[in-house]
Amino acid sequence: MILVVGGTGHLGRRVVERLIDRGQAVRVMARRAEDAQDLDAAGVELFAGDVRNPRACTAAATGASVVISAVQGFAGPGKQSPEEVDRDGNRALTDAAMAAGADLVLLSVVGASPDHPMSLQRMKWAAEEYLRRSGVPWTIIRGTPFAETWADVLRESGGGGGRVRVFGRGENPITFVSIEDVAAAVLRAVVDPALRGQVIEVGGPASLTLNQLARMVSPGSSPRHVPRTLLRVMAVAARPVQPQLARLARAAVVMDTADLTFDAAASHAAYPWLTSTPVTAERLGA
């Protein structure tokens, strides 16, 4: 039995589909059961639970041989944070995997470090460190920003048909990766025990700016821009009342200014089976 936590998200669903195609028995732990009804119809065992609840994590992992953590607390429905989900939730999953005698495949991010300006990277690093010290057999998959996820963010910013909105100048190169490539790496980590104890970084074949991605999502129109100055004001002013909005504003400034390029050559040399899917308008559903 493979437990997928975060199996209703963009990445999690692709991982679940690949596992089903291989004939694996799959259990999905989901906080909102209504988001997983189609998985139930596909023969997936559903477990209602929140990764922020250690008891639920332990119960969900019972009988599993591998636990996959595809959770993220950076954005999404409800009040959640990287501290609660990406750090504490993954710690709870690590403990649950230990109790179940299972391996753990942890989804992290390229650039995870204790002093990164974005809280997601800091909390993923904390989760990685806890896992490394736990004694649980592990594989860590680090991905660059998901092209499909950011394409959806841009579409939603346009309000369903209007000009998409880019936060900042949108000229900073970012190495986006296709979720399909990350899902393929996760599947390989599940089925190949030789990958235990390894950190595998997955990135796309080229870098794009958010302006370029926006034009792929909405051909024929130029994006609107939210100035950095306003983003910095939002990051401070929204913190007491809308911490998620403040977190997004801070992250937008980082994405508009920091070096977010990634050369995947070393990863492909070490792991020749890694796939490399070009990010195109057609693949993004434009």
Secondary structure as UniProt FT lines:
FT   STRAND          2..5
FT   TURN            6..8
FT   HELIX           10..21
FT   TURN            22..23
FT   STRAND          26..30
FT   HELIX           33..36
FT   HELIX           37..41
FT   TURN            42..43
FT   STRAND          45..48
FT   TURN            51..52
FT   HELIX           54..61
FT   TURN            62..63
FT   STRAND          66..69
FT   HELIX           83..89
FT   HELIX           90..100
FT   STRAND          103..109
FT   TURN            110..111
FT   TURN            114..115
FT   HELIX           119..134
FT   STRAND          138..143
FT   HELIX           147..157
FT   TURN            158..161
FT   STRAND          165..167
FT   HELIX           179..191
FT   HELIX           193..195
FT   TURN            196..197
FT   STRAND          198..202
FT   HELIX           210..217
FT   TURN            219..220
FT   STRAND          224..226
FT   HELIX           228..237
FT   TURN            238..241
FT   HELIX           243..257
FT   HELIX           265..270
FT   TURN            272..273
FT   TURN            281..285
//
